[in-house]
């Protein structure tokens, strides 16, 4: 499809998706969700892509959902708009390949919810994070009440949800909301370097590691461990055999 909000660049097995609506601080609207759904489908169908990166243009990653679009919605329309975003961010989690959030600036409201739909997050030192919905007499609609507590624990999640305070990148790192903080000018270099590192590993193993982890966290421990055993075993005789032989023979693996 023709994209108006997203810019997509694919190079060296890495897809970089840039949200480009800087005049609105990349606020999420219905068109964004339509385009992101299409981008997820397009990139998922490209078997040459091993890692996806999401970032924003300008001073915001995403500063929230588009309030101008939401303000006159009734309850049913609001619930449907919530489900629209939840479905898109769930699709991110379900992608076979890893998705990295490169948080270049403000990640607020729906923007933080988008970031949490990524598998992990690298932040610019200038990035700010928050769930300000209660300041508008609202609550999050794109599953922040669920993902945030699972990522940082219930106390830090409720602190953010109930105070609506923004936190800086170092505090986000401290509570585990992001995995690394770098200087703004180094953000994309760092994220692309990480993406290349991931893309150099066994492609089946990378996909299975993500799938087992994301599926298993919703299961009881014993069932999830059995799932791990099954998928561990599935790599013998193919990609795993090549990787182990390459290690023993002191050569690069031929994936």
Backbone as CSV, one residue per row, in Angstrom:
resi,resn,N_x,N_y,N_z,CA_x,CA_y,CA_z,C_x,C_y,C_z
1,UNK,0.835,-1.195,0.000,0.000,0.000,0.000,0.871,1.247,0.000
2,UNK,0.255,2.375,-0.295,0.968,3.656,-0.242,0.864,4.205,1.179
3,UNK,2.008,4.436,1.803,2.045,4.891,3.186,2.139,6.416,3.256
4,UNK,1.325,6.991,4.113,1.350,8.437,4.322,1.984,8.821,5.657
5,UNK,1.923,7.915,6.623,2.460,8.190,7.961,3.759,7.434,8.206
6,UNK,3.883,6.235,7.687,5.060,5.413,7.924,6.049,5.484,6.770
7,UNK,7.317,5.565,7.111,8.395,5.396,6.150,9.073,4.067,6.447
8,UNK,9.196,3.207,5.440,9.760,1.871,5.640,11.015,1.721,4.790
9,UNK,12.098,1.341,5.460,13.378,1.114,4.781,13.865,-0.273,5.135
10,UNK,14.182,-1.082,4.136,14.669,-2.439,4.369,16.081,-2.553,3.799
11,UNK,17.006,-2.933,4.678,18.405,-3.033,4.283,19.114,-4.006,5.210
12,UNK,19.944,-4.889,4.643,20.745,-5.838,5.438,19.887,-6.652,6.407
13,UNK,18.761,-7.146,5.939,17.863,-8.002,6.716,17.164,-7.271,7.855
14,UNK,17.211,-5.930,7.829,16.600,-5.125,8.890,15.576,-4.184,8.269
15,UNK,14.362,-4.174,8.832,13.324,-3.235,8.403,13.226,-2.117,9.434
16,UNK,13.405,-0.883,8.978,13.280,0.280,9.861,11.974,0.993,9.510
17,UNK,11.064,1.047,10.477,9.772,1.702,10.296,9.795,3.008,11.102
18,UNK,9.714,4.115,10.386,9.749,5.433,11.032,8.366,6.060,10.966
19,UNK,7.843,6.435,12.126,6.548,7.121,12.194,6.786,8.584,11.870
20,UNK,6.187,9.058,10.798,6.496,10.388,10.283,5.242,11.252,10.229
21,UNK,4.893,11.769,11.378,3.811,12.730,11.494,4.240,13.797,12.513
22,UNK,5.402,14.404,12.259,6.013,15.268,13.278,5.181,16.490,13.641
23,UNK,4.342,16.941,12.712,3.512,18.112,13.011,2.509,17.827,14.125
24,UNK,2.205,16.540,14.344,1.301,16.130,15.421,2.053,15.303,16.466
25,UNK,3.387,15.453,16.505,4.244,14.674,17.398,3.956,13.178,17.269
26,UNK,3.667,12.786,16.013,3.445,11.380,15.646,2.263,10.740,16.370
27,UNK,1.271,11.539,16.723,0.095,11.026,17.435,-0.586,9.922,16.628
28,UNK,-1.087,8.915,17.353,-1.698,7.752,16.722,-3.150,8.019,16.362
29,UNK,-3.497,7.772,15.109,-4.882,7.900,14.667,-5.276,6.634,13.898
30,UNK,-6.482,6.627,13.385,-6.973,5.430,12.688,-6.106,5.075,11.489
31,UNK,-5.627,6.082,10.765,-4.779,5.815,9.605,-3.471,5.165,10.034
32,UNK,-2.913,5.609,11.161,-1.693,4.969,11.661,-1.916,3.470,11.850
33,UNK,-3.005,3.100,12.516,-3.237,1.680,12.788,-3.424,0.894,11.488
34,UNK,-4.091,1.493,10.520,-4.258,0.838,9.218,-2.898,0.613,8.551
35,UNK,-2.056,1.635,8.592,-0.745,1.523,7.957,0.171,0.566,8.714
36,UNK,0.141,0.605,10.045,0.987,-0.297,10.815,0.572,-1.745,10.607
37,UNK,-0.725,-2.003,10.537,-1.191,-3.365,10.242,-0.654,-3.822,8.885
38,UNK,-0.692,-2.930,7.897,-0.192,-3.274,6.568,1.319,-3.490,6.600
39,UNK,2.034,-2.658,7.350,3.490,-2.798,7.448,3.869,-4.113,8.114
40,UNK,3.155,-4.479,9.161,3.417,-5.748,9.851,3.221,-6.916,8.891
41,UNK,2.141,-6.867,8.114,1.871,-7.937,7.147,2.943,-7.981,6.057
42,UNK,3.315,-6.805,5.566,4.309,-6.725,4.487,5.669,-7.230,4.952
43,UNK,6.086,-6.797,6.122,7.404,-7.189,6.622,7.409,-8.661,7.028
44,UNK,6.307,-9.132,7.594,6.216,-10.545,7.965,6.318,-11.453,6.743
45,UNK,5.821,-10.978,5.611,5.845,-11.781,4.383,7.209,-11.772,3.698
46,UNK,8.078,-10.851,4.112,9.411,-10.734,3.509,10.375,-11.629,4.271
47,UNK,10.690,-12.773,3.710,11.503,-13.774,4.406,12.963,-13.355,4.544
48,UNK,13.340,-12.252,3.895,14.708,-11.763,4.022,14.898,-10.869,5.242
49,UNK,13.795,-10.449,5.854,13.882,-9.541,7.010,13.972,-10.365,8.289
50,UNK,15.004,-10.062,9.089,15.237,-10.803,10.332,14.888,-10.002,11.579
51,UNK,14.889,-8.670,11.477,14.630,-7.807,12.623,13.882,-6.573,12.143
52,UNK,12.961,-6.085,12.974,12.219,-4.857,12.670,12.513,-3.824,13.759
53,UNK,12.727,-2.589,13.342,12.961,-1.465,14.249,11.842,-0.457,14.055
54,UNK,11.302,0.078,15.154,10.300,1.143,15.080,10.850,2.376,15.783
55,UNK,10.778,3.519,15.121,11.215,4.778,15.713,10.309,5.902,15.232
56,UNK,10.566,7.115,15.720,9.750,8.264,15.343,10.589,9.365,14.732
57,UNK,9.946,10.211,13.957,10.627,11.364,13.353,10.407,12.592,14.232
58,UNK,11.450,13.374,14.408,11.313,14.600,15.185,11.576,14.376,16.661
59,UNK,10.957,15.202,17.510,11.258,15.156,18.945,10.410,14.144,19.709
60,UNK,9.527,13.455,19.019,8.688,12.450,19.687,8.864,11.092,19.022
61,UNK,8.828,10.042,19.855,8.599,8.692,19.343,7.140,8.651,18.927
62,UNK,6.260,8.735,19.893,4.829,8.990,19.694,4.349,9.665,20.973
63,UNK,3.733,10.833,20.835,3.336,11.611,22.013,1.952,11.223,22.537
64,UNK,1.332,10.206,21.937,0.036,9.752,22.425,-0.921,9.465,21.294
65,UNK,-2.148,9.120,21.648,-3.203,8.947,20.650,-3.733,10.323,20.258
66,UNK,-4.373,10.384,19.106,-4.868,11.649,18.562,-6.148,12.061,19.290
67,UNK,-6.004,12.988,20.233,-7.148,13.411,21.049,-8.220,14.072,20.188
68,UNK,-7.794,14.784,19.152,-8.768,15.443,18.272,-9.683,14.424,17.604
69,UNK,-9.171,13.236,17.328,-10.006,12.192,16.734,-10.923,11.547,17.780
70,UNK,-10.468,11.510,19.025,-11.207,10.785,20.061,-12.260,11.612,20.784
71,UNK,-12.117,12.932,20.798,-12.861,13.766,21.737,-14.386,13.621,21.632
72,UNK,-14.909,13.387,20.443,-16.365,13.311,20.267,-16.892,11.884,20.155
73,UNK,-16.037,10.905,20.460,-16.494,9.512,20.379,-17.439,9.188,21.528
74,UNK,-18.413,8.293,21.262,-19.244,7.774,22.352,-18.569,6.530,22.938
75,UNK,-19.204,5.920,23.928,-18.583,4.792,24.630,-18.260,3.631,23.697
76,UNK,-19.200,3.302,22.813,-18.968,2.185,21.899,-17.827,2.493,20.942
77,UNK,-17.804,3.713,20.421,-16.728,4.103,19.509,-15.384,4.104,20.225
78,UNK,-15.387,4.547,21.481,-14.155,4.544,22.257,-13.628,3.142,22.489
79,UNK,-14.513,2.229,22.840,-14.103,0.838,23.045,-13.552,0.232,21.760
80,UNK,-14.181,0.545,20.638,-13.702,0.022,19.353,-12.338,0.601,18.992
81,UNK,-12.115,1.884,19.328,-10.825,2.518,19.059,-9.746,1.885,19.941
82,UNK,-10.110,1.522,21.157,-9.199,0.806,22.042,-8.821,-0.544,21.439
83,UNK,-9.830,-1.292,20.996,-9.567,-2.623,20.431,-8.719,-2.523,19.160
84,UNK,-8.910,-1.450,18.392,-8.123,-1.255,17.171,-6.637,-1.211,17.504
85,UNK,-6.290,-0.395,18.513,-4.894,-0.295,18.917,-4.378,-1.564,19.566
86,UNK,-5.197,-2.176,20.413,-4.778,-3.415,21.063,-4.468,-4.499,20.041
87,UNK,-5.289,-4.604,19.013,-5.067,-5.629,17.989,-3.768,-5.388,17.237
88,UNK,-3.489,-4.118,16.916,-2.247,-3.803,16.200,-1.034,-4.128,17.052
89,UNK,-1.041,-3.708,18.314,0.120,-3.936,19.168,0.281,-5.416,19.506
90,UNK,-0.820,-6.137,19.577,-0.753,-7.584,19.751,-0.111,-8.243,18.530
91,UNK,-0.405,-7.712,17.356,0.196,-8.242,16.129,1.706,-8.047,16.125
92,UNK,2.170,-6.949,16.717,3.614,-6.729,16.844,4.239,-7.843,17.671
93,UNK,3.623,-8.123,18.823,4.146,-9.166,19.701,4.166,-10.522,19.007
94,UNK,3.193,-10.756,18.141,3.060,-12.061,17.502,3.931,-12.211,16.261
95,UNK,4.602,-11.154,15.831,5.516,-11.292,14.694,6.581,-12.321,15.026
96,UNK,6.967,-13.126,14.030,8.003,-14.134,14.266,9.344,-13.487,14.576
97,UNK,9.625,-12.367,13.928,10.926,-11.734,14.089,10.918,-10.777,15.280
98,UNK,12.086,-10.492,15.869,12.159,-9.529,16.961,11.842,-8.108,16.481
99,UNK,11.206,-7.348,17.365,10.871,-5.948,17.095,11.526,-5.092,18.179
100,UNK,12.364,-4.139,17.752,13.077,-3.270,18.689,12.485,-1.870,18.615
101,UNK,12.163,-1.284,19.754,11.726,0.099,19.805,12.921,1.007,20.009
102,UNK,13.146,1.920,19.067,14.202,2.928,19.192,13.523,4.216,19.646
103,UNK,13.558,4.472,20.951,12.753,5.542,21.532,13.539,6.847,21.472
104,UNK,13.239,7.635,20.463,14.019,8.843,20.182,13.585,10.060,20.975
105,UNK,12.365,10.060,21.512,11.870,11.241,22.220,10.699,10.872,23.103
106,UNK,9.664,11.715,23.103,8.505,11.471,23.958,7.797,10.175,23.574
107,UNK,7.597,9.308,24.558,6.797,8.088,24.391,5.719,8.146,25.465
108,UNK,4.602,8.753,25.113,3.549,9.040,26.082,2.237,8.380,25.665
109,UNK,1.453,7.949,26.642,0.145,7.385,26.340,0.257,6.244,25.348
110,UNK,-0.449,6.381,24.239,-0.410,5.361,23.204,0.981,5.125,22.653
111,UNK,1.844,6.130,22.746,3.221,5.965,22.299,3.996,4.999,23.163
112,UNK,3.803,5.097,24.473,4.441,4.141,25.363,3.822,2.758,25.180
113,UNK,2.537,2.715,24.907,1.885,1.424,24.658,2.437,0.772,23.391
114,UNK,2.708,1.577,22.358,3.360,1.053,21.159,4.748,0.537,21.499
115,UNK,5.501,1.318,22.273,6.853,0.906,22.652,6.828,-0.412,23.411
116,UNK,5.830,-0.575,24.286,5.741,-1.809,25.075,5.313,-3.001,24.232
117,UNK,4.742,-2.763,23.058,4.420,-3.844,22.141,5.651,-4.384,21.433
118,UNK,6.764,-3.625,21.493,8.031,-4.102,20.938,8.644,-5.120,21.899
119,UNK,9.588,-5.905,21.402,10.192,-6.939,22.243,11.150,-6.364,23.269
120,UNK,11.871,-5.319,22.922,12.621,-4.554,23.901,12.876,-3.162,23.351
121,UNK,13.411,-2.274,24.208,13.475,-0.863,23.890,14.846,-0.283,24.217
122,UNK,15.382,0.498,23.273,16.608,1.259,23.487,16.211,2.730,23.422
123,UNK,16.663,3.519,24.399,16.183,4.896,24.507,17.294,5.917,24.318
124,UNK,16.943,7.007,23.688,17.780,8.207,23.696,17.797,8.768,25.108
125,UNK,18.918,9.373,25.494,19.020,10.003,26.813,17.996,11.121,26.987
126,UNK,17.457,11.620,25.864,16.462,12.702,25.924,15.025,12.182,25.960
127,UNK,14.839,10.881,25.890,13.488,10.314,25.838,12.748,10.532,27.158
128,UNK,11.436,10.669,27.062,10.551,10.798,28.221,9.425,9.786,28.077
129,UNK,8.987,9.236,29.206,7.998,8.173,29.197,6.867,8.505,30.161
130,UNK,5.635,8.152,29.792,4.540,8.392,30.708,3.218,7.871,30.195
131,UNK,2.306,7.643,31.131,0.911,7.292,30.826,0.040,8.380,31.453
132,UNK,-0.217,9.457,30.714,-0.889,10.626,31.299,-2.413,10.591,31.240
133,UNK,-3.000,9.456,30.929,-4.432,9.408,30.625,-5.323,9.915,31.753
134,UNK,-4.962,9.630,33.025,-5.849,10.058,34.111,-5.947,11.576,34.210
135,UNK,-4.965,12.285,33.655,-5.039,13.753,33.622,-6.169,14.236,32.721
136,UNK,-6.591,13.361,31.800,-7.697,13.674,30.892,-9.000,13.023,31.359
137,UNK,-8.971,12.434,32.559,-10.152,11.716,33.034,-10.352,10.400,32.313
138,UNK,-9.259,9.836,31.782,-9.312,8.592,31.011,-8.362,7.574,31.625
139,UNK,-8.372,6.352,31.096,-7.355,5.355,31.403,-6.742,4.924,30.071
140,UNK,-5.598,4.239,30.090,-5.031,3.741,28.834,-6.001,2.803,28.127
141,UNK,-5.900,2.772,26.807,-6.799,1.921,26.032,-6.112,0.854,25.215
142,UNK,-4.767,0.940,25.116,-4.054,-0.002,24.255,-3.237,-0.994,25.076
143,UNK,-3.782,-1.397,26.219,-3.254,-2.480,27.073,-2.097,-2.065,27.976
144,UNK,-1.925,-0.762,28.225,-0.874,-0.347,29.160,-1.132,-0.852,30.569
145,UNK,-2.407,-0.950,30.970,-2.702,-1.436,32.317,-2.236,-2.877,32.489
146,UNK,-2.043,-3.588,31.390,-1.604,-4.982,31.445,-0.110,-5.125,31.156
147,UNK,0.381,-4.492,30.103,1.794,-4.661,29.742,2.729,-3.968,30.729
148,UNK,2.357,-2.794,31.198,3.273,-2.037,32.049,3.588,-2.793,33.336
149,UNK,2.567,-3.332,33.978,2.797,-4.072,35.226,3.606,-5.336,34.982
150,UNK,3.434,-5.955,33.836,4.196,-7.161,33.525,5.660,-6.838,33.251
151,UNK,5.930,-5.636,32.766,7.306,-5.242,32.459,8.052,-4.707,33.675
152,UNK,7.390,-3.878,34.484,8.114,-3.170,35.544,7.641,-3.530,36.945
153,UNK,6.613,-4.344,37.078,6.049,-4.653,38.385,4.868,-3.748,38.696
154,UNK,3.999,-4.222,39.569,2.737,-3.510,39.772,2.917,-2.165,40.461
155,UNK,3.887,-2.044,41.383,4.043,-0.778,42.103,4.513,0.340,41.180
156,UNK,5.553,0.086,40.386,6.028,1.122,39.463,4.992,1.406,38.377
157,UNK,4.271,0.365,37.954,3.217,0.581,36.957,2.126,1.481,37.504
158,UNK,1.656,1.186,38.712,0.599,2.009,39.304,1.082,3.419,39.605
159,UNK,2.329,3.559,39.971,2.885,4.901,40.171,2.741,5.721,38.893
160,UNK,3.138,5.140,37.763,3.049,5.859,36.495,1.602,6.082,36.072
161,UNK,0.777,5.056,36.246,-0.616,5.147,35.801,-1.435,6.127,36.631
162,UNK,-1.157,6.204,37.933,-1.993,7.008,38.827,-1.508,8.446,38.993
163,UNK,-0.200,8.663,38.865,0.321,10.038,38.995,0.347,10.762,37.664
164,UNK,0.389,10.013,36.562,0.533,10.578,35.210,1.857,11.301,35.033
165,UNK,2.811,11.079,35.924,4.111,11.744,35.813,4.922,11.164,34.656
166,UNK,5.692,12.038,34.007,6.665,11.579,33.034,7.937,11.169,33.778
167,UNK,8.585,10.146,33.291,9.878,9.768,33.835,10.925,9.885,32.733
168,UNK,12.177,10.094,33.141,13.234,10.239,32.150,13.808,8.876,31.768
169,UNK,14.745,8.896,30.845,15.290,7.641,30.314,16.021,6.837,31.386
170,UNK,16.739,7.514,32.271,17.468,6.783,33.308,16.518,6.098,34.286
171,UNK,15.407,6.766,34.633,14.417,6.119,35.497,13.743,4.958,34.771
172,UNK,13.517,5.126,33.460,12.943,4.026,32.676,13.883,2.829,32.666
173,UNK,15.181,3.098,32.597,16.173,2.021,32.651,16.180,1.366,34.029
174,UNK,16.092,2.169,35.065,16.138,1.654,36.438,14.996,0.674,36.718
175,UNK,13.802,0.962,36.203,12.658,0.092,36.485,12.485,-1.018,35.446
176,UNK,13.346,-1.027,34.432,13.290,-2.093,33.439,12.377,-1.832,32.262
177,UNK,11.946,-0.587,32.114,11.074,-0.257,30.993,11.857,-0.204,29.688
178,UNK,13.114,0.209,29.757,14.016,0.152,28.603,15.231,-0.662,29.001
179,UNK,15.961,-1.138,28.011,17.102,-2.001,28.277,18.447,-1.285,28.168
180,UNK,18.461,-0.117,27.531,19.715,0.613,27.376,19.394,2.065,27.055
181,UNK,20.245,2.978,27.524,20.114,4.403,27.225,21.400,4.869,26.551
182,UNK,21.259,5.558,25.433,22.430,6.060,24.701,22.213,7.528,24.354
183,UNK,23.288,8.205,23.981,23.178,9.596,23.566,22.330,9.683,22.290
184,UNK,21.576,10.772,22.139,20.640,10.874,21.009,21.271,10.608,19.645
185,UNK,22.471,11.148,19.439,23.105,10.991,18.127,23.571,9.558,17.870
186,UNK,23.606,8.729,18.907,24.057,7.344,18.755,22.912,6.336,18.725
187,UNK,21.665,6.830,18.894,20.541,5.912,19.058,20.406,4.935,17.906
188,UNK,20.271,5.422,16.702,20.023,4.525,15.582,21.230,3.645,15.279
189,UNK,22.446,4.185,15.442,23.634,3.343,15.249,23.628,2.174,16.223
190,UNK,23.277,2.446,17.489,23.245,1.399,18.505,22.167,0.361,18.199
191,UNK,20.979,0.839,17.818,19.876,-0.089,17.565,20.152,-0.925,16.318
192,UNK,20.686,-0.313,15.282,21.016,-1.064,14.069,22.115,-2.085,14.352
193,UNK,23.087,-1.708,15.195,24.144,-2.646,15.575,23.556,-3.851,16.309
194,UNK,22.620,-3.609,17.218,21.954,-4.711,17.923,21.147,-5.574,16.959
195,UNK,20.454,-4.914,16.022,19.657,-5.651,15.042,20.549,-6.547,14.178
196,UNK,21.713,-6.029,13.783,22.640,-6.834,12.976,23.177,-8.013,13.783
197,UNK,23.417,-7.789,15.064,23.888,-8.882,15.928,22.843,-9.997,15.975
198,UNK,21.582,-9.612,16.150,20.502,-10.600,16.185,20.376,-11.315,14.842
199,UNK,20.457,-10.529,13.756,20.286,-11.090,12.415,21.403,-12.052,12.040
200,UNK,22.532,-11.985,12.758,23.650,-12.886,12.456,23.485,-14.258,13.107
201,UNK,22.527,-14.384,14.004,22.324,-15.649,14.717,21.423,-16.579,13.908
202,UNK,21.226,-17.777,14.427,20.381,-18.745,13.729,18.965,-18.226,13.572
203,UNK,18.477,-18.065,12.340,17.156,-17.462,12.141,16.013,-18.267,12.755
204,UNK,16.077,-19.592,12.668,15.035,-20.406,13.294,15.103,-20.285,14.811
205,UNK,16.314,-20.265,15.348,16.490,-20.167,16.795,15.969,-18.838,17.327
206,UNK,16.237,-17.768,16.604,15.759,-16.444,17.029,14.232,-16.434,17.085
207,UNK,13.601,-16.950,16.047,12.138,-16.956,16.002,11.555,-17.844,17.096
208,UNK,12.179,-19.011,17.309,11.667,-19.919,18.334,11.891,-19.356,19.735
209,UNK,13.019,-18.692,19.968,13.287,-18.101,21.277,12.235,-17.050,21.619
210,UNK,11.873,-16.224,20.625,10.832,-15.226,20.861,9.487,-15.910,21.101
211,UNK,9.147,-16.861,20.249,7.832,-17.496,20.337,7.658,-18.243,21.659
212,UNK,8.678,-19.004,22.075,8.563,-19.780,23.310,8.480,-18.848,24.517
213,UNK,9.259,-17.767,24.504,9.236,-16.821,25.615,7.893,-16.129,25.720
214,UNK,7.384,-15.634,24.595,6.112,-14.894,24.623,4.923,-15.819,24.900
215,UNK,4.970,-17.028,24.372,3.888,-17.982,24.647,3.979,-18.503,26.072
216,UNK,5.186,-18.827,26.489,5.389,-19.447,27.785,5.032,-18.576,28.965
217,UNK,5.187,-17.261,28.820,4.893,-16.374,29.940,3.405,-16.365,30.290
218,UNK,2.584,-16.828,29.360,1.138,-16.907,29.594,0.709,-18.291,30.092
219,UNK,1.685,-19.208,30.246,1.397,-20.575,30.655,1.941,-20.818,32.062
220,UNK,1.556,-21.948,32.669,2.198,-22.293,33.931,3.614,-22.805,33.638
221,UNK,4.468,-22.768,34.654,5.902,-23.004,34.461,6.189,-24.375,33.849
222,UNK,5.541,-25.407,34.340,5.835,-26.762,33.858,5.435,-26.936,32.395
223,UNK,4.273,-26.393,32.033,3.823,-26.493,30.636,4.737,-25.696,29.720
224,UNK,5.172,-24.519,30.185,6.057,-23.689,29.370,7.424,-24.346,29.214
225,UNK,7.885,-25.004,30.270,9.171,-25.704,30.190,9.103,-26.870,29.206
226,UNK,7.963,-27.552,29.179,7.788,-28.636,28.201,7.784,-28.078,26.784
227,UNK,7.140,-26.935,26.596,7.167,-26.287,25.277,8.600,-25.992,24.870
228,UNK,9.406,-25.496,25.824,10.809,-25.230,25.528,11.531,-26.505,25.101
229,UNK,11.289,-27.602,25.809,11.946,-28.870,25.467,11.610,-29.316,24.046
230,UNK,10.340,-29.197,23.680,9.914,-29.597,22.337,10.610,-28.746,21.274
231,UNK,10.629,-27.428,21.477,11.221,-26.548,20.473,12.749,-26.650,20.473
232,UNK,13.342,-26.892,21.636,14.775,-27.162,21.721,15.123,-28.368,20.851
233,UNK,14.360,-29.433,21.028,14.601,-30.646,20.260,14.403,-30.464,18.771
234,UNK,13.482,-29.564,18.394,13.176,-29.378,16.972,14.346,-28.804,16.184
235,UNK,15.302,-28.206,16.862,16.429,-27.577,16.170,17.582,-28.545,15.934
236,UNK,17.519,-29.730,16.553,18.543,-30.742,16.294,18.341,-31.300,14.891
237,UNK,19.456,-31.598,14.232,19.384,-32.183,12.904,19.214,-31.168,11.799
238,UNK,19.091,-29.881,12.140,19.021,-28.864,11.088,19.868,-27.653,11.490
239,UNK,19.231,-26.554,11.849,19.996,-25.348,12.132,20.924,-25.525,13.334
240,UNK,20.431,-26.197,14.360,21.250,-26.409,15.544,22.479,-27.256,15.259
241,UNK,22.305,-28.266,14.433,23.438,-29.119,14.060,24.514,-28.291,13.356
242,UNK,24.086,-27.438,12.424,25.037,-26.587,11.711,25.746,-25.634,12.673
243,UNK,24.986,-25.031,13.589,25.587,-24.102,14.539,26.606,-24.774,15.436
244,UNK,26.291,-25.971,15.928,27.216,-26.683,16.812,28.447,-27.180,16.055
245,UNK,28.256,-27.650,14.817,29.406,-28.082,14.008,30.321,-26.898,13.711
246,UNK,29.720,-25.740,13.388,30.526,-24.552,13.105,31.344,-24.155,14.329
247,UNK,30.736,-24.260,15.513,31.448,-23.932,16.753,32.634,-24.876,16.938
248,UNK,32.406,-26.165,16.778,33.474,-27.149,16.980,34.565,-27.017,15.917
249,UNK,34.162,-26.630,14.708,35.118,-26.507,13.601,35.727,-25.114,13.520
250,UNK,35.344,-24.256,14.453,35.887,-22.886,14.536,35.735,-22.131,13.217
251,UNK,34.489,-22.152,12.699,34.174,-21.436,11.464,32.818,-20.752,11.623
252,UNK,32.525,-19.761,10.789,31.200,-19.136,10.848,30.128,-20.124,10.396
253,UNK,28.962,-20.123,11.022,27.894,-21.038,10.590,27.310,-20.613,9.251
254,UNK,26.869,-21.600,8.517,26.197,-21.340,7.233,24.706,-21.558,7.441
255,UNK,24.004,-20.492,7.846,22.586,-20.622,8.134,21.794,-20.861,6.838
